[in-house]
Every structure is written in structure tokens, then in C-alpha cells.
């Protein structure tokens, strides 16, 4: 494989830096790309370029941008795109690169492509959801009459910076509406996946978005710090410590661990077998790598039966070659990270109150190597002690704990929950779920936690981060 040379894109200008980040095939160690890296000083200087991109986008209407997004969706999915000077990338090339640098099976990468393309295709519906049904002409005119009232919104940010992770390409769908709302973006890609934001940018420019609306800045920790501290508005992906650091900062929308859950009500728990498929999908979709994957299942009874039945399903998920179209588990590009997670689990399981039900069935190590790739196999833990360390834990593979408690204790216990799937028809319990301040996104009924309708805001509202309503009167 010839190593690709990928530049930094500095709001319309491609730049090859002397500082490079080598992206390797994590299975073989072979260098598959050399990515230009820039320092904090260049990022700080380039922030002065962004107003030009803002003006370029403001010359287009929101309707123009929605149409461009639809065109970009087709290009992203199907076209050979220019991603660097002399470098054309096919969809299959893209899937292969994400697989080799990030460990996701090729089929799962393709599925994530579909999620991104769907958001671009359905951008009109996405914006209606984010704006709660505003006439989108208000974004063009600044003021519009709707239902007999004057409504005015103004942008409070000249750009959006996005510090991206490497765990799943699909998270890139979250920043796409900013471009449709005519706000430039500065993208700091995750080191394990520089490919997805690069391909999206290439598709959008080909579709008609001005090139100076995009910054693409691979950088180091200091550069990331400048982005987080000095950009107008920031979408930031990180761990629990990152969430805590930026909690309450109105400039920053933080996306951290989800601690998503499935809750089964008293009225449905006797029918738990009917809902095993929803539980399974909640844990395993996207290789269990997303914050929307369920990491805890809470039931009022039958906890052991549910844990054992779910474990029997999950042990069928076996590591296989990442090119296999049936592959369901992701490999770890850093084997030491997998070892550390496994050691953390083993240490926690030595404390009383929790048992690994999958191990009892599988009778093989959780951490295993296949063709030189390290995997963590799906794990179901039965927590007899609701205060056990694993009762509300989240890991970067299909892991779930099953916890039993009375229905009327669940909402006080669950804590912060990005997505809650509540399997209940009881009106009182449903009202309590809707009123819960701990649930960010609520699925009422047997809907797997990773199943997302993109016309519903996800972990914050990007429109409210970038725009503010203005009081307005006309005499």
C-alpha cells in the first residue's frame, strides 16, 4: 500500500506541514497515510480567516444549503472524491481505511456511511426538529412572521469547532446541520479516523459548499486546547473527566459517556422474552462502541433469567476477519487499551455483588486475539448489588449489566442517561419517565437505544448552541 499524503485544510488553503502524523494499519503496522499536523499557533492565527467563510455561507439561502446537502449525500456514498492533491478516494477505499486505522468491520463502516448520508438527505427534517418547526426562512432573513408573530433569530457564533473521537464514524452526523445553518466548521479529527470528516468535506465542497467554510486541523493536545478554549462554539467528544471540566460552559456542547439504559416496567417484565431482541440490539449495534448503546438493563424481577438468556444470545458474537460482511465485533487498534479494560473488569468482578454470566456460558477468555487483532468479547454482568461498580459502567465494546429493583426506585437510581428505552405501557410510569431530569433522550416502547430519529435533537440542541432568539417589535 502506498502511504497517502493528507494536508491540513486551512479554510480554503491546503497546507502540507513538516510535522506529520503517521496513520498505520493497526493489524500490520504498515503506514497507510501521513497526515499534516499543525500547532496551536497556526490554529490561533487561522481563526482570523473564518469570517470570510461565514460571509460565503451567508450568501446562500438555507434552502440552497439543504439542496447541497442532498447532493453531498449521494457523493459521500457513491462517488470517487478528491481528498488531497492527486488523491482520489472511492467509497470502498474509504471503508477500508477506516477499518484498518480504527478496527471497525468494513460492513459496519458502510452502515455508518448510511447514517451520515441519511442526515444529509433528510436535512430539512433535521432542521425542523432542531428549530422546533420554525419557518427556516427566518435563518435567511433574520426576521419572519409566523402564526401572526414576528420571530427573529441571530447567529451567536461565527463558527463551530468540533473535536472528534475515533470510535465511530457516525458521530460526524452531529455537526452536519451547522453547515446547513450556514455556520463554518473547524474540524479536529480523531487520530484513528481522519478519514470520515475528510470525505464529508470533500463531498460537500464538490456539491457546492464554499471551500473556505471548512477547516480540517489534525493537531496535538496543545492545539486541541486552543480549539476548546478560543473557538466561538465547540462540540467536544471526551470521557467523564472532559464532561466534568466543561460542565456548565455555555460555549461547549460536550458529548461524553452515555450510560444509556433499558428499563422494563412492572407491566411488561413477565413478557421479557418478547423484548430480548431489543435488549440485544441495544447492546450490540455498531459493535457496542457508541454512547447510545445500552450499558445497563434495569428490571423489577427475572434479572437472572434475563441476564442468562441475553448472554446466550451474545456469546454467538465471535471475532472474525474485519473484511467479513458478517463481522459484528470491532478490534482494538491499541491492544494495551483492550488489556486495560479487561483488567478493570476482572478487578471489579472480584468484589462481591456481580458475576460475569457470559463467562459461565462461553468458558473462554473475554480478551482474545484473532489474526493478530485483539478483541473483547461481549459481556453480560448480573449485578445482585445495585451499588456495585459495574452496575452503571460503560465500556468500548458490547458490555451490559443487568440490575433488579422495584419500578418505583428506578428513576431515582439511574443517574445521567443519554438514552433510556422504557418498555412499559403504564401511564403513570411513562409520565414519571417524561418528567425525569436525568434522561436526555427517551424511547417509549420497545425501541433499541441506538435507533435514532435525526429530526429529534441528540444530546443538546445544535441550533440553540449557534443561534439565539431576538426580541423584536415593529411599529
C-alpha positions as CSV (number, residue, x, y, z in Angstrom):
1,X,0.0,0.0,0.0
2,X,1.3,3.5,-0.9
3,X,1.0,5.8,2.0
4,X,-1.3,8.8,1.3
5,X,-0.2,12.3,2.0
6,X,-3.1,14.3,3.5
7,X,-2.8,18.1,4.1
8,X,-4.4,20.3,6.6
9,X,-7.2,22.4,5.1
10,X,-7.0,26.0,6.4
11,X,-10.3,27.5,5.3
12,X,-9.7,27.2,1.6
13,X,-6.0,26.6,1.5
14,X,-4.4,23.1,1.5
15,X,-1.2,23.1,3.6
16,X,1.5,20.4,3.9
17,X,3.2,20.7,7.2
18,X,6.7,19.4,8.1
19,X,5.0,17.9,11.2
20,X,3.3,14.7,10.3
21,X,1.0,12.1,12.0
22,X,1.5,8.6,10.7
23,X,-1.7,6.6,10.4
24,X,-0.9,2.9,10.5
25,X,-2.8,-0.3,9.7
26,X,-3.2,-1.4,13.3
27,X,-3.0,-5.1,12.2
28,X,0.3,-5.0,10.3
29,X,1.9,-1.7,11.4
30,X,2.1,-0.6,7.8
31,X,1.9,3.2,7.3
32,X,-1.3,3.9,5.3
33,X,-1.2,7.7,5.5
34,X,0.9,10.6,6.6
35,X,-1.4,13.4,7.8
36,X,-0.2,17.0,8.1
37,X,-0.3,18.3,11.6
38,X,-0.4,22.0,12.7
39,X,0.4,23.6,16.0
40,X,-1.6,25.8,18.3
41,X,-0.1,29.0,16.9
42,X,-1.3,28.2,13.3
43,X,-4.8,27.4,14.6
44,X,-4.9,30.6,16.6
45,X,-3.8,32.6,13.6
46,X,-6.2,30.9,11.2
47,X,-9.2,31.8,13.4
48,X,-8.9,35.2,11.8
49,X,-9.7,33.6,8.4
50,X,-13.1,32.3,9.4
51,X,-15.2,35.5,8.8
52,X,-14.6,35.1,5.1
53,X,-16.1,31.6,5.2
54,X,-19.0,32.9,7.2
55,X,-19.7,35.6,4.6
56,X,-19.5,33.0,1.8
57,X,-22.1,30.8,3.5
58,X,-24.4,33.7,4.3
59,X,-24.7,34.5,0.6
60,X,-26.6,31.2,0.2
61,X,-30.1,30.5,1.5
62,X,-31.0,27.7,3.9
63,X,-32.9,26.1,1.0
64,X,-29.8,26.3,-1.1
65,X,-27.8,24.5,1.7
66,X,-30.5,21.8,2.1
67,X,-30.3,21.0,-1.6
68,X,-26.5,21.0,-1.5
69,X,-26.6,18.6,1.5
70,X,-28.8,16.2,-0.5
71,X,-26.3,16.2,-3.4
72,X,-23.4,15.7,-1.0
73,X,-25.2,12.7,0.5
74,X,-25.0,10.9,-2.9
75,X,-21.4,11.9,-3.5
76,X,-20.4,10.8,0.0
77,X,-22.0,7.4,-0.5
78,X,-21.1,6.6,-4.1
79,X,-18.5,9.0,-5.7
80,X,-14.8,8.9,-6.2
81,X,-13.8,12.0,-4.3
82,X,-10.7,14.2,-4.4
83,X,-9.4,14.2,-0.7
84,X,-6.0,15.6,-1.5
85,X,-3.9,16.8,-4.4
86,X,-3.6,13.8,-6.7
87,X,-5.5,11.5,-4.3
88,X,-8.9,10.2,-5.3
89,X,-10.8,8.0,-2.9
90,X,-13.6,5.6,-3.7
91,X,-16.3,4.6,-1.2
92,X,-14.6,1.2,-0.8
93,X,-11.2,2.8,-0.3
94,X,-12.7,4.9,2.5
95,X,-14.3,1.9,4.2
96,X,-11.0,0.1,4.0
97,X,-9.1,2.9,5.5
98,X,-11.5,3.4,8.5
99,X,-11.3,-0.3,9.1
100,X,-7.5,-0.5,9.0
101,X,-6.9,2.5,11.2
102,X,-9.9,2.2,13.6
103,X,-10.8,-1.5,13.9
104,X,-14.4,-1.3,12.8
105,X,-15.6,-4.1,10.5
106,X,-15.9,-2.9,6.9
107,X,-19.6,-3.6,6.8
108,X,-20.2,-1.5,10.0
109,X,-18.3,1.4,8.4
110,X,-20.5,1.2,5.4
111,X,-23.6,1.2,7.7
112,X,-22.2,4.3,9.4
113,X,-21.8,5.9,6.0
114,X,-25.5,5.3,5.5
115,X,-26.3,7.2,8.8
116,X,-24.3,10.2,7.7
117,X,-25.9,10.2,4.2
118,X,-29.3,9.9,5.8
119,X,-28.8,13.1,7.8
120,X,-27.6,14.9,4.7
121,X,-30.5,13.7,2.7
122,X,-33.1,14.5,5.4
123,X,-31.6,17.8,6.4
124,X,-34.8,19.7,6.0
125,X,-36.5,17.4,8.6
126,X,-33.4,17.6,10.8
127,X,-33.5,21.4,10.9
128,X,-37.2,21.3,11.6
129,X,-36.6,19.1,14.6
130,X,-33.7,21.3,15.9
131,X,-35.7,24.5,15.4
132,X,-39.0,23.0,16.7
133,X,-40.8,23.7,13.4
134,X,-39.6,27.2,12.6
135,X,-40.1,28.5,9.1
136,X,-36.4,28.2,8.0
137,X,-36.6,31.4,6.1
138,X,-36.1,33.1,9.4
139,X,-32.4,32.0,9.2
140,X,-32.1,33.8,5.9
141,X,-34.0,37.0,6.7
142,X,-33.2,37.3,10.4
143,X,-36.9,38.1,10.9
144,X,-40.1,36.4,9.7
145,X,-43.7,36.4,10.5
146,X,-45.0,33.1,11.7
147,X,-48.5,32.4,13.1
148,X,-49.1,36.1,13.3
149,X,-46.0,36.8,15.3
150,X,-42.7,38.4,14.4
151,X,-39.9,35.9,15.0
152,X,-36.2,36.8,14.9
153,X,-33.1,34.7,15.3
154,X,-29.5,35.7,15.0
155,X,-26.3,33.6,15.0
156,X,-24.2,34.0,18.2
157,X,-21.3,32.1,16.7
158,X,-19.1,32.8,13.6
159,X,-18.1,29.2,13.5
160,X,-18.4,25.8,15.2
161,X,-15.3,23.8,16.2
162,X,-15.6,20.1,16.5
163,X,-13.1,17.9,18.4
164,X,-13.9,14.4,17.1
165,X,-13.4,10.9,18.5
166,X,-12.2,7.8,16.7
167,X,-14.7,5.3,18.0
168,X,-17.4,5.5,15.3
169,X,-17.8,7.5,12.0
170,X,-21.5,8.1,12.7
171,X,-20.8,10.8,15.3
172,X,-19.8,13.1,12.4
173,X,-23.6,13.3,11.6
174,X,-23.9,15.6,14.7
175,X,-22.0,18.6,13.2
176,X,-23.5,18.5,9.7
177,X,-26.5,20.7,10.5
178,X,-24.1,23.6,11.3
179,X,-23.2,23.8,7.6
180,X,-26.9,23.7,6.6
181,X,-27.4,26.6,9.0
182,X,-24.6,28.5,7.2
183,X,-22.1,28.4,10.0
184,X,-18.4,27.4,9.1
185,X,-16.8,24.5,10.9
186,X,-13.4,23.8,12.2
187,X,-12.8,20.0,12.5
188,X,-10.1,18.4,14.6
189,X,-10.3,14.7,13.5
190,X,-9.7,11.8,15.9
191,X,-6.3,10.2,15.2
192,X,-7.9,6.8,14.5
193,X,-10.4,8.3,12.0
194,X,-9.1,11.2,10.0
195,X,-11.0,9.8,7.0
196,X,-14.6,10.5,7.8
197,X,-14.6,14.3,8.2
198,X,-12.1,14.5,5.3
199,X,-14.5,12.6,3.0
200,X,-17.6,14.6,4.2
201,X,-15.7,17.9,3.5
202,X,-14.7,16.7,0.0
203,X,-18.3,15.7,-0.8
204,X,-19.7,19.0,0.5
205,X,-17.2,21.1,-1.5
206,X,-17.9,19.0,-4.6
207,X,-21.7,19.6,-4.0
208,X,-21.3,23.4,-3.8
209,X,-20.3,24.4,-0.3
210,X,-17.6,27.1,-0.4
211,X,-14.2,25.6,0.5
212,X,-13.4,28.5,2.9
213,X,-16.3,27.3,5.1
214,X,-14.1,24.3,6.3
215,X,-11.1,23.9,8.4
216,X,-9.5,20.5,8.9
217,X,-6.9,20.6,11.6
218,X,-5.1,17.4,12.8
219,X,-3.2,18.7,15.8
220,X,-1.7,17.8,19.2
221,X,-3.0,18.2,22.7
222,X,-2.0,21.9,22.9
223,X,-3.8,22.6,19.6
224,X,-6.9,20.8,20.9
225,X,-6.7,23.1,24.0
226,X,-6.7,26.2,21.8
227,X,-9.7,24.9,19.9
228,X,-11.6,24.2,23.1
229,X,-10.7,27.5,24.8
230,X,-10.8,30.0,21.9
231,X,-13.3,29.0,19.3
232,X,-16.8,30.6,19.3
233,X,-18.7,27.4,19.9
234,X,-17.4,23.9,20.4
235,X,-18.7,20.4,20.1
236,X,-16.4,18.2,22.1
237,X,-16.2,14.5,22.5
238,X,-14.5,13.0,25.5
239,X,-14.5,11.0,28.7
240,X,-16.2,11.6,32.0
241,X,-13.4,14.0,33.1
242,X,-13.9,16.1,29.9
243,X,-17.6,16.3,30.6
244,X,-16.9,17.5,34.2
245,X,-14.3,20.0,33.1
246,X,-16.7,21.8,30.6
247,X,-19.9,21.2,32.5
248,X,-21.9,24.5,32.6
249,X,-19.8,26.2,29.9
250,X,-22.3,27.7,27.5
251,X,-19.8,27.7,24.6
252,X,-19.2,24.0,24.7
253,X,-21.5,21.1,23.9
254,X,-19.9,18.1,25.5
255,X,-20.5,14.5,24.3
256,X,-19.2,12.0,26.8
257,X,-20.2,8.6,28.1
258,X,-23.9,7.9,27.5
259,X,-24.7,5.4,30.3
260,X,-27.7,4.6,28.2
261,X,-30.2,2.1,29.7
262,X,-33.1,-0.2,29.0
263,X,-35.8,0.0,31.7
264,X,-38.6,-2.7,31.9
265,X,-41.8,-1.8,33.8
266,X,-43.9,-4.0,36.1
267,X,-46.5,-4.3,33.4
268,X,-44.0,-5.8,30.8
269,X,-41.5,-7.8,32.8
270,X,-43.5,-11.0,32.6
271,X,-43.2,-10.7,28.8
272,X,-39.4,-10.2,28.9
273,X,-38.7,-12.9,26.3
274,X,-40.6,-10.7,23.8
275,X,-38.1,-7.9,24.3
276,X,-34.8,-9.8,24.3
277,X,-34.2,-8.8,20.7
278,X,-34.5,-5.1,21.6
279,X,-32.1,-5.6,24.5
280,X,-29.6,-7.4,22.3
281,X,-29.7,-4.7,19.6
282,X,-29.4,-2.0,22.3
283,X,-26.1,-3.6,23.5
284,X,-24.5,-4.8,20.2
285,X,-25.4,-2.4,17.4
286,X,-22.4,-0.6,15.9
287,X,-20.2,-3.1,17.7
288,X,-21.2,-1.6,21.1
289,X,-18.9,1.4,20.5
290,X,-21.5,4.2,20.8
291,X,-22.7,6.3,23.7
292,X,-26.2,5.3,22.7
293,X,-25.5,1.6,23.3
294,X,-27.2,0.3,26.5
295,X,-24.8,-0.4,29.3
296,X,-27.4,-1.2,31.9
297,X,-30.7,-3.0,31.9
298,X,-33.0,-2.4,34.9
299,X,-35.8,-4.8,35.6
300,X,-38.2,-5.3,38.6
301,X,-37.8,-9.1,38.5
302,X,-36.4,-12.0,36.5
303,X,-32.9,-10.4,36.4
304,X,-31.0,-13.7,36.4
305,X,-33.2,-15.3,33.7
306,X,-32.9,-12.2,31.5
307,X,-29.1,-12.0,32.0
308,X,-28.6,-15.7,31.2
309,X,-30.9,-15.5,28.1
310,X,-29.2,-12.4,26.8
311,X,-25.8,-13.9,27.5
312,X,-26.8,-16.9,25.4
313,X,-27.5,-14.6,22.5
314,X,-24.4,-12.5,22.9
315,X,-21.9,-15.4,23.1
316,X,-22.8,-16.1,19.4
317,X,-21.0,-12.9,18.5
318,X,-17.5,-14.1,17.7
319,X,-14.4,-12.3,16.5
320,X,-13.8,-12.7,12.8
321,X,-11.9,-11.1,9.9
322,X,-12.9,-7.4,9.7
323,X,-13.5,-7.8,5.9
324,X,-16.1,-10.4,6.6
325,X,-19.6,-8.9,5.8
326,X,-21.0,-10.7,8.8
327,X,-18.4,-9.3,11.3
328,X,-20.1,-7.9,14.4
329,X,-17.2,-7.1,16.7
330,X,-14.6,-4.4,16.4
331,X,-10.9,-4.9,17.0
332,X,-8.8,-2.7,19.3
333,X,-6.2,-0.7,17.4
334,X,-4.3,-0.4,20.7
335,X,-4.1,-3.9,22.3
336,X,-3.0,-2.4,25.6
337,X,-6.3,-0.5,25.8
338,X,-8.2,-3.7,25.5
339,X,-6.0,-5.3,28.1
340,X,-6.6,-2.4,30.5
341,X,-10.4,-2.6,30.1
342,X,-10.2,-6.4,30.7
343,X,-8.1,-5.9,33.8
344,X,-10.5,-3.3,35.1
345,X,-13.4,-5.7,34.6
346,X,-11.6,-8.6,36.3
347,X,-10.7,-6.5,39.3
348,X,-14.3,-5.3,39.7
349,X,-15.7,-8.8,39.4
350,X,-13.6,-9.9,42.3
351,X,-15.8,-7.7,44.5
352,X,-18.9,-9.4,45.7
353,X,-22.3,-8.5,44.2
354,X,-21.6,-9.1,40.5
355,X,-20.9,-12.1,38.2
356,X,-20.0,-12.5,34.5
357,X,-22.8,-14.6,33.1
358,X,-21.3,-14.8,29.6
359,X,-18.1,-16.3,31.0
360,X,-20.2,-19.1,32.7
361,X,-21.6,-19.9,29.3
362,X,-18.7,-19.2,27.0
363,X,-16.0,-20.8,29.2
364,X,-13.3,-18.9,27.2
365,X,-11.4,-15.6,27.9
366,X,-13.1,-12.4,27.3
367,X,-9.9,-10.9,25.8
368,X,-8.8,-12.8,22.8
369,X,-6.7,-12.4,19.6
370,X,-7.8,-13.4,16.1
371,X,-5.4,-13.0,13.2
372,X,-3.3,-10.7,15.2
373,X,-6.2,-8.4,16.3
374,X,-7.2,-8.1,19.9
375,X,-10.9,-8.3,20.7
376,X,-13.1,-8.1,23.8
377,X,-16.0,-10.5,23.5
378,X,-19.5,-9.4,24.6
379,X,-20.0,-9.5,28.4
380,X,-23.2,-9.6,30.4
381,X,-22.8,-9.0,34.1
382,X,-25.6,-9.8,36.6
383,X,-25.4,-7.2,39.5
384,X,-27.1,-8.5,42.7
385,X,-25.8,-5.4,44.4
386,X,-27.1,-2.2,42.7
387,X,-24.2,-0.2,44.2
388,X,-21.6,-2.5,42.6
389,X,-19.0,-0.6,40.5
390,X,-20.2,-2.4,37.3
391,X,-23.9,-1.6,37.8
392,X,-23.5,1.7,36.0
393,X,-20.4,1.3,33.9
394,X,-19.7,1.8,30.2
395,X,-17.0,0.3,28.0
396,X,-15.9,0.4,24.4
397,X,-17.4,-3.0,23.4
398,X,-20.7,-4.8,23.9
399,X,-21.0,-4.7,27.7
400,X,-24.1,-4.6,29.8
401,X,-25.1,-5.1,33.4
402,X,-28.5,-6.4,34.5
403,X,-29.8,-4.9,37.7
404,X,-33.0,-5.7,39.6
405,X,-35.0,-3.2,41.7
406,X,-38.6,-2.1,42.2
407,X,-40.0,0.1,39.5
408,X,-40.6,3.0,41.8
409,X,-36.9,3.0,42.7
410,X,-35.5,3.1,39.1
411,X,-35.7,6.8,38.2
412,X,-34.0,7.9,41.5
413,X,-31.3,5.3,40.9
414,X,-30.4,5.6,37.2
415,X,-28.4,8.8,37.2
416,X,-27.4,10.6,34.0
417,X,-28.7,8.7,31.0
418,X,-28.2,9.7,27.4
419,X,-30.8,7.3,26.0
420,X,-33.4,5.4,28.0
421,X,-35.6,2.8,26.3
422,X,-38.6,2.3,28.6
423,X,-40.6,-0.8,27.9
424,X,-43.8,-0.1,29.6
425,X,-47.4,0.9,28.8
426,X,-48.2,2.1,32.3
427,X,-49.3,5.7,32.0
428,X,-48.1,6.7,35.5
429,X,-44.6,5.3,34.9
430,X,-44.5,6.9,31.4
431,X,-45.3,10.3,32.9
432,X,-42.6,9.9,35.5
433,X,-40.1,9.0,32.8
434,X,-41.0,12.0,30.7
435,X,-40.5,14.2,33.8
436,X,-37.1,12.7,34.7
437,X,-34.3,15.3,34.6
438,X,-31.7,12.5,34.2
439,X,-32.9,11.2,30.8
440,X,-31.7,13.1,27.7
441,X,-33.4,11.1,25.1
442,X,-36.4,8.9,25.8
443,X,-37.8,5.9,23.8
444,X,-41.2,5.0,25.0
445,X,-41.7,1.3,24.0
446,X,-39.5,-1.4,22.6
447,X,-37.1,0.7,20.5
448,X,-33.4,-0.2,20.7
449,X,-31.4,2.6,22.3
450,X,-29.1,3.2,19.2
451,X,-32.2,3.7,16.9
452,X,-32.2,7.5,16.4
453,X,-34.6,9.7,14.6
454,X,-32.5,12.5,13.3
455,X,-35.3,15.0,13.5
456,X,-35.0,14.8,17.3
457,X,-32.1,16.7,18.9
458,X,-29.4,14.5,20.2
459,X,-27.5,15.4,23.5
460,X,-28.1,19.1,23.3
461,X,-29.5,21.2,20.5
462,X,-27.1,22.5,17.9
463,X,-29.4,25.2,16.8
464,X,-29.7,26.6,20.3
465,X,-25.9,26.5,20.6
466,X,-25.4,28.5,17.4
467,X,-28.5,30.8,17.3
468,X,-30.4,33.0,19.8
469,X,-33.9,34.4,19.6
470,X,-34.1,38.1,19.5
471,X,-36.9,40.1,20.9
472,X,-38.4,42.2,18.1
473,X,-41.3,44.7,17.7
474,X,-42.4,46.7,14.6
475,X,-44.4,49.9,14.8
